[in-house]
Amino acid sequence: LPATEHPSNETHGMKGSHRLSLGLGHAHLSQGRIEGRTSWVPVASWSFNYDYWLSNKWAIGLQNDLILETFVITHGNNQELERNKPLVVVPVGIFKFSPHWSALGGVGAEFSEGHTLTLTRIGMEYGRHLPKNWEAGIAAVWDNRWGYYNAWVLSFTFSKIWPRAHR
């Protein structure tokens, strides 16, 4: 192969590859407040993720989500907590259990003015390889902000993969 071309990751696997992903989605927050009522609130979000593939089935990564709105959640005895465009950072483990599907999980934090929340994330990803080591996909994750609120996020993602050099 010419030096500028790489073998398909579907043919040679992901071991040793790096992947950067950009996602556009909506986070659905369980304890949002609209017109004085607590309900599920959808808010726009961006994600930027990095993964390193330890083997063809296992990867470690860092998932970063930016919620693009300010919102108020209620918790406990109707206490309110304002979240000003929070940033979520979660180190994850990823297991690729089929050619297109992966499961993931990790523990991280949501950062916003005044209060940082710890969270647990679990999720699923579906990806389709495209020419020149690109990938298009969808991701669905569920986050539990410990003692505060839950959220689920559905994102459309585009990824660039840098495969390990095959010799």
C-alpha positions in Angstrom: 0.0 0.0 0.0 1.2 3.5 -0.6 2.3 5.3 2.5 -0.8 7.6 2.5 -3.2 4.7 2.6 -4.1 2.5 5.6 -5.7 -0.9 5.6 -9.4 -1.0 6.7 -9.9 -1.3 10.4 -12.7 -3.8 9.7 -10.1 -6.1 8.0 -7.1 -5.7 10.4 -8.8 -4.7 13.6 -8.5 -1.8 16.0 -5.5 -2.8 18.2 -3.1 0.1 18.6 -5.5 2.6 17.0 -6.4 6.1 18.2 -9.9 7.5 17.6 -11.1 11.1 18.0 -14.9 11.6 17.9 -17.1 14.7 17.7 -20.8 14.3 18.6 -23.9 16.5 18.5 -26.7 15.4 20.7 -29.3 16.1 23.3 -29.1 15.4 27.0 -32.4 14.6 28.7 -32.3 15.7 32.4 -34.5 14.0 34.9 -34.9 16.8 37.4 -35.1 19.9 35.2 -37.5 22.7 36.2 -39.8 24.2 33.6 -42.5 26.8 34.6 -42.3 25.7 38.2 -42.7 22.0 37.5 -40.0 19.3 37.8 -39.8 17.2 34.6 -37.5 15.7 32.0 -35.8 18.5 30.1 -33.9 18.1 26.8 -30.9 20.3 26.3 -28.4 20.5 23.4 -24.9 19.1 23.9 -21.6 18.5 22.1 -19.2 15.7 22.8 -15.5 15.3 22.1 -14.0 11.9 22.9 -10.6 10.2 22.6 -10.1 6.4 22.6 -7.1 4.2 22.5 -7.6 0.5 21.4 -5.6 -1.9 23.7 -6.8 -4.8 21.6 -9.4 -5.4 18.8 -12.1 -5.7 21.5 -11.0 -3.4 24.4 -10.3 0.3 24.6 -9.8 3.0 27.1 -11.1 6.5 26.5 -12.0 10.0 27.8 -15.5 11.2 27.0 -16.2 15.0 27.3 -19.6 16.5 27.0 -20.5 20.2 27.0 -24.2 21.0 27.8 -24.9 24.2 25.9 -27.6 25.6 28.3 -28.0 26.8 31.8 -30.7 24.9 33.8 -31.9 24.4 37.3 -32.4 20.9 38.8 -34.3 20.0 42.0 -33.0 17.5 44.5 -33.5 16.4 48.0 -36.2 18.4 49.8 -37.0 20.6 46.7 -33.6 22.2 46.9 -32.6 23.9 43.6 -29.2 23.7 42.0 -28.3 25.8 39.0 -26.0 24.2 36.4 -24.3 26.8 34.1 -23.3 25.1 30.9 -21.7 22.1 32.7 -18.8 20.1 31.3 -18.9 16.3 31.9 -15.5 14.4 31.9 -15.6 10.6 32.1 -12.7 8.1 31.7 -14.3 5.0 30.2 -13.6 1.4 29.3 -15.0 0.2 26.0 -15.8 -3.3 24.9 -16.5 -4.0 21.2 -18.8 -7.0 21.2 -19.6 -7.1 17.5 -18.2 -5.4 14.4 -20.4 -2.3 14.8 -21.5 -2.3 18.5 -19.6 -1.4 21.7 -20.6 -1.1 25.3 -18.9 1.4 27.7 -18.8 2.4 31.3 -16.9 4.7 33.6 -16.9 7.1 36.6 -16.3 10.8 36.2 -17.5 14.3 37.1 -19.8 17.1 36.0 -18.2 20.6 36.4 -20.2 23.8 36.8 -19.8 27.0 38.8 -20.2 26.3 42.5 -20.6 22.6 42.6 -18.9 19.5 41.0 -21.0 16.3 40.8 -19.6 12.8 40.6 -21.3 10.5 38.1 -21.4 7.0 36.7 -21.8 6.5 33.0 -23.0 3.4 31.0 -23.7 3.3 27.3 -23.8 1.8 23.9 -22.2 3.0 20.6 -22.9 1.9 17.0 -20.3 2.8 14.4 -20.1 2.3 10.6 -16.6 2.5 9.0 -16.3 4.9 6.1 -13.5 5.3 3.6 -10.1 6.8 4.6 -10.5 5.7 8.3 -13.6 7.7 9.1 -16.6 6.4 11.1 -20.2 7.6 11.5 -22.2 6.5 14.4 -24.7 7.0 17.2 -24.1 6.9 20.9 -26.6 6.5 23.8 -25.3 6.9 27.3 -27.0 7.1 30.7 -25.4 9.2 33.5 -26.3 9.0 37.2 -25.1 12.2 39.1 -24.7 10.7 42.5 -27.5 11.9 44.8 -28.7 14.6 42.3 -30.2 13.6 39.0 -30.0 11.2 36.1 -29.6 12.1 32.4 -29.5 10.2 29.2 -27.8 11.5 26.0 -28.3 10.5 22.4 -25.6 11.8 20.0 -24.7 11.5 16.4 -21.0 11.1 16.1 -18.2 11.4 13.5 -14.8 9.9 14.2 -11.4 9.9 12.7 -9.3 6.7 13.3 -5.5 6.6 13.2 -4.7 2.9 12.8 -1.5 1.3 14.1 1.0 0.9 11.2 0.7 -2.6 9.9 3.9 -4.2 8.6 
